[in-house]
Structure formats: C-alpha cells, structure tokens
Amino acid sequence: MAKRTIVTFVDDLNDEPADTTVSFGLDNQAYELDLTDKNAEELRDLIASYISAGRKVSAGRRSSGSAPKVAKPAFSGVDGAAVRAWAAGQGIEVSPRGRIKAEVIEKFRAAGN
C-alpha cells in the first residue's frame, strides 16, 4: 500500500494556511515564521524603519567592531621546547605536545630562564 504524507504550513500567529516563511535575525539568533501574506506584510511594515536605519552584513559575518576574539597564549614569548626540556630535567611531567601548564612556565621563569 502506498502512503502519501502532506505537510501543511499554518500561520504561526493565527493558524490560517501559511503563504510564506519569513526568516530574520535578532541578537545573533535566527528565526523563521510561517505567515499568511497579510501577516508577512504587517511584520515587514513593523520593522521597516529599523531595517532602513541598520546596515546589512553578509551571512556568517559579525557586525563591525565585533571581530572574534583570538585567545592569546597566557605566557607568550616562552619557547615551549625549552620549557619541556627544563621540566624533564627537573622531573616535572609535561606532555610532549599541547598546552604547558601555567605553573610549569612560572617555575621555569622563576629558575631564571
């Protein structure tokens, strides 16, 4: 026996059959509303003054001035290989790769390195 599934979109505000899906974003959150043409037009009219005062940004781009922050190493200017070699000589266990614990770097510096 064949089975057919029919999906009907209804307006999120009034449960009438929806004509369109409106996508928008606010506070770094994307939203979608299924709306009748009338409600979609009302939404567009409500936010038109905000849209005209704003600026467009391309998808995936943050607004100006909010570039992603890149973490800086806690102890920049320290040679990781030198710290590892010193730690091995002191009997301090340090992984061969990856981040070196701050306390190990502090001890390395305190030893005059």
N, C-alpha and C positions, 0 to 999 in steps of 0.2 A: 504494500500500500504506500502510495506517495504521500509526503507530508509537505505542506507549504506553510511557512510562517510569515505573517505580515506584521511589520512593525509600523505603528502609527505614532508620530510625534505629536504631542499636545503642548499647547502654550503653558509655560511654567507659571503664569500668573492666573489664568482663568480656565484652564482645562479644555479650551476650544482646540480644534485641529491646528497645529502649527504650520506656518508657511515657510519659515526660515529659522536658521540658527545664527545667533549673533554672538560673536566672540569679542571679548575685551579684557583689559588687564588693569589692575589697580594694586599698588603696594607690592610689586613683584609677584603677584598671583594672577593666573589666567582664569577666566570664567567663560562659560557658554550658557546662553539662554535660548531655549526653543520658544519662539514667539509667533503670533499672528503678524501679518504685515502691519496692521494698525499699531500693535504694541511695540514692534520694532521701530516704527517711525517715531512713536512717542519717546522711546528711550533715546534715539538719536537726537531728537529735539531737546531733551532734557540735558544732555551732556555736550551739546554743540558748542556752547560758549567756553567750556573747559578745553575741549579739543582744539578750538581755534586759538586759545591762549597758550597751549602747550607746544611741544616740539616732538617730531617723530623720531623714533630710534629704531634701528633695524633689529630684527629678531635676534635674540641671543646677546644683544649688546646692552650694557648698563648705561644709564643716563650719565651725562658728562659729570666729571668730578667724583664718580664712584667706581673708579677702576678697582679691580680685585686686588686685595692686599696679598703680597707675597711674603711669607714668613722669612725673616732674616735669621741666620744661624745665631744662637744665643752667644756664641763665642767666635765671632768672625776673626780672621787673621791667625788662626791656630792651625798648624799643619797636623791633620789627622793621623798621618803615618808616624810623625814624631811622637805624638801623644800615645799612640798604641805601642810603639817601641819602648817608650819610657815606662808605661804602665806594665808591660810584660816584665821589664827589669825589676820593677817594684813588687811583682807578684800580684798585681791588680788585674783581675779578669776583665777583658774588654772584647766585644765581638769584633771579628775581622772586618766587618762592613757595617755601614749604617751609622746612626747617631751615637755619639760618645756622651755618656752621662756628664752633666754639668759638674758634679762633684769631682770626677776624674780630671776634668780640664782645670778646675780650681786647684787641685793638688799639684798638677803639672806646672801651673804658673807659680804656685807658692814655692815650688822647688827651684825657682829661678830660671825656668825655661820660657 
